[in-house]
Amino acid sequence: MKKMINKKMIVLVVFLLTCLSILGNAEEQRTVSLDETIALAIKNSDTLSYMQTKLTKKGIDLIQAKEDIESEKNEIKELEKEIIYTKIKIKYDVVIAYMDMVLEMEKLKDYKKTLEESKERLSSLEKDFKIGKASKKDIEAMKQEIDGSISNIKKSTLIFENKKEVLGMIVGLDMKKEDDFEKDFSYKSIPKKFLENMREYAIEHDFELYKVEQKKKREQEKINEFVTKHEDKIVIPQEWIEGKNYGLKDVEDEGYTLIGLLLERDQAKKEEEKIKKDLEQKINNTYNQVQLLEISYLDGLEKIKKNKEAHEKAIKDNKIGKITKEELENIKKEVEKSERASFLNLVTYKKAVERLNLTTSGAVESLKNKFASDEL
């Protein structure tokens, strides 16, 4: 009985397999078009698949290359601006170091001159002492004055050598062998009517301001890219784009990301505003200082003029015996004193002008051709 059932099962299975084979052959025997064949060949081509992958990669590389080129361009521009600023800063450092050194050089010359004069007076006092016209106390006082001059010369010499070394480090040369430096500095006035021009120039060329402006620009580009990518997924209130009301209610993950980008941009805006405000204030303060120093210098010139007139009159008075030789010498010393003070005022003024040039990113140097011939 069991054998009969097994035989029937086998026959049934064979029948079913035969039917399936016929059906399968029926599908396989359907008509295939040439276009379908071409499409299948293209779809299944390993060569084309490899080439498509390679093309996609090249496209990605191109996008990256464009981004890299743009990044390189931005870095080059930033470097160019930094180089300009560095040159202005080097000029400022040189001017300050040079003038500080020249001031010490002149001070040293004055000490040496004072020493020679004191030695001459000592010699004269010693002669007068022998004939009873000078006391021993006068001679001792003059010797103390000479000792003071010698001490001043030693100190000033060390300071002068140190200042030469400082200048040499900036210039990149050994300045220790040099003992004399040019000190004929010209005076040029900076008219107040150009103050606004200098402010505008500074805002346009200030390196720190440029960097924060670029930062703000990059943050805005990130926002634009994000908005383009996610505008179909989230509703972006216009006030967000304008930098207002960053509410966190009913915000998806993308919304939190956007808020972060907006906050970064707004922080850059605040930095930009602060730098501009601080820069304008610094320019105003520096220019005011320049004006005050200019007044001191001009007052000093007037004082020299009056002292010289007094000295010329004193020479005439001395000739007719109206004043003594000692009185004439004291008036002459007033002339020299006012000239030294004037030179110090001029150097201080020139240093302030150079500081203004640095603060305005080179505006004083750049705009000087727009000033009148008798003005910087």
TADAHU-V494018 format. One record per backbone hydrogen bond with DSSP energy under -0.5 kcal/mol. CO is the residue of the C=O (numbers start at 1). NH is the residue of the N-H. If there is no record, write none. Layout:
co;nh
CO;NH
CO;NH
//
This chain:
co;nh
1;5
2;6
3;7
4;8
5;9
6;10
7;11
8;12
9;13
10;14
11;15
12;16
13;17
14;18
15;19
16;20
17;21
18;22
19;23
20;24
21;25
22;26
23;27
24;28
25;29
27;30
33;37
34;38
35;39
36;40
37;41
38;42
39;43
40;44
41;45
42;45
45;49
46;50
47;51
48;52
49;53
50;54
51;55
52;56
53;57
54;58
55;59
56;60
57;61
58;62
59;63
60;64
61;65
62;66
63;67
64;68
65;69
66;70
67;71
68;72
69;73
70;74
71;75
72;76
73;77
74;78
75;79
76;80
77;81
78;82
79;83
80;84
81;85
82;86
83;87
84;88
85;89
86;90
87;91
88;92
89;93
90;94
91;95
92;96
93;97
94;98
95;99
96;100
97;101
98;102
99;103
100;104
101;105
102;106
103;107
104;108
105;109
106;110
107;111
108;112
109;113
110;114
111;115
112;116
113;117
114;118
115;119
116;120
117;121
118;122
119;123
120;124
121;125
122;126
123;127
124;128
125;129
126;130
127;131
128;133
128;134
129;132
135;139
136;140
137;141
138;142
139;143
140;144
141;145
142;146
143;147
144;148
145;149
146;150
147;151
148;152
149;153
150;154
151;155
152;156
153;157
154;158
155;159
156;160
157;161
158;162
159;163
160;164
161;165
162;166
163;167
164;168
165;169
166;170
167;171
168;172
168;173
173;175
175;178
183;185
186;188
189;191
189;376
191;194
192;195
194;198
195;199
196;200
197;201
198;202
199;203
200;204
201;205
202;206
206;210
207;211
208;212
209;213
210;214
211;215
212;216
213;217
214;218
215;219
216;220
217;221
218;222
219;223
220;224
221;225
222;226
223;227
224;228
225;229
226;230
227;231
230;233
230;234
234;236
235;237
237;240
237;241
238;242
239;244
240;243
245;247
248;251
252;256
253;257
254;258
255;259
256;260
257;261
258;262
259;263
260;264
261;265
262;266
263;267
264;268
265;269
266;270
267;271
268;272
269;273
270;274
271;275
272;276
273;277
274;278
275;279
276;280
277;281
278;282
279;283
280;284
281;285
282;286
283;287
284;288
285;289
286;290
287;291
288;292
289;293
290;294
291;295
292;296
293;297
294;298
295;299
296;300
297;301
298;302
299;303
300;304
301;305
302;306
303;307
304;308
305;309
306;310
307;311
308;312
309;313
310;314
311;315
312;316
313;317
314;318
315;319
316;320
317;322
317;323
318;321
324;328
325;329
326;330
327;331
328;332
329;333
330;334
331;335
332;336
333;337
334;338
335;339
336;340
337;341
338;342
339;343
340;344
341;345
342;346
343;347
344;348
345;349
346;350
347;351
348;352
349;353
350;354
351;355
352;356
353;357
354;358
355;359
356;360
357;362
357;363
358;361
362;366
363;367
364;368
367;370
367;371
368;371
372;375
374;189
//
